[in-house]
Amino acid sequence: AQSVSQHNHHVILSEAASLELGCNYSYGGTVNLFWYVQYPGQHLQLLLKYFSGDPLVKGIKGFEAEFIKSKFSFNLRKPSVQWSDTAEYFCAVNNFNKFYFGSGTKLNVKP
Amino acid sequence: DAMVIQNPRYQVTQFGKPVTLSCSQTLNHNVMYWYQQKSSQAPKLLFHYYDKDFNNEADTPDNFQSRRPNTSFCFLDIRSPGLGDAAMYLCATSMRQGRTGYTFGSGTRLTVV
């Protein structure tokens, strides 16, 4: 079965620090990859997505992610985080109309 | 604005009393999903409709049912809510194949007393 792994469950950073959140998936076929963000008390919002082309994808709010097919990975990065980036981040994989979510990473940015 | 709307935002129900959550969309998306999200956990897919075709996840309890009377509306029925069913219920939509990603509603937080 398809699975999505996010190994960092809770990350604490200071403002201006660089961020990288790991995401690995198990399916070997064609997949579409996404990162979603959930700010406290709000609904899930799409940060960025990949389905073909340049493996380095740029999203909103300065986030980017790199698809490395050989590693089945789609890690999320941001060069300099802000306090407003405090949220929970979910990696998701889409295959045949189903989305599979990772368990999420809570990011806490200290001002 | 095109969007996914879930009503109500908060729902309190009694243990064992049937409850229905609703979702509507103005996006004309083919696919509608229901997810259950418990605190500090990933959203868990319960089922989805691809047009009129209902697709149940293997581990979704029989207590959970769904209806999609037309393209715009989808309902989640919980026949006999238990305390363990207290959660945020998320509705999402996508075009076929999901390449555009999901559009999520704001969710309905269900409390069972």
Chai-1 contact restraints between the chains, C-beta under 6 A:
chainA,res_idxA,chainB,res_idxB,connection_type,confidence,min_distance_angstrom,max_distance_angstrom,comment,restraint_id
A,N32,B,R99,contact,1.0,0.0,6.0,A-B,restraint_1
A,F34,B,G101,contact,1.0,0.0,6.0,A-B,restraint_2
A,H43,B,F104,contact,1.0,0.0,6.0,A-B,restraint_3
A,H43,B,S106,contact,1.0,0.0,6.0,A-B,restraint_4
A,H43,B,G107,contact,1.0,0.0,6.0,A-B,restraint_5
A,L44,B,F104,contact,1.0,0.0,6.0,A-B,restraint_6
A,L46,B,G101,contact,1.0,0.0,6.0,A-B,restraint_7
A,K49,B,G101,contact,1.0,0.0,6.0,A-B,restraint_8
A,F51,B,R99,contact,1.0,0.0,6.0,A-B,restraint_9
A,N94,B,G98,contact,1.0,0.0,6.0,A-B,restraint_10
A,N97,B,V31,contact,1.0,0.0,6.0,A-B,restraint_11
A,N97,B,Y50,contact,1.0,0.0,6.0,A-B,restraint_12
A,N97,B,G98,contact,1.0,0.0,6.0,A-B,restraint_13
A,F101,B,A42,contact,1.0,0.0,6.0,A-B,restraint_14
A,F101,B,P43,contact,1.0,0.0,6.0,A-B,restraint_15
A,S103,B,A42,contact,1.0,0.0,6.0,A-B,restraint_16
A,G104,B,A42,contact,1.0,0.0,6.0,A-B,restraint_17
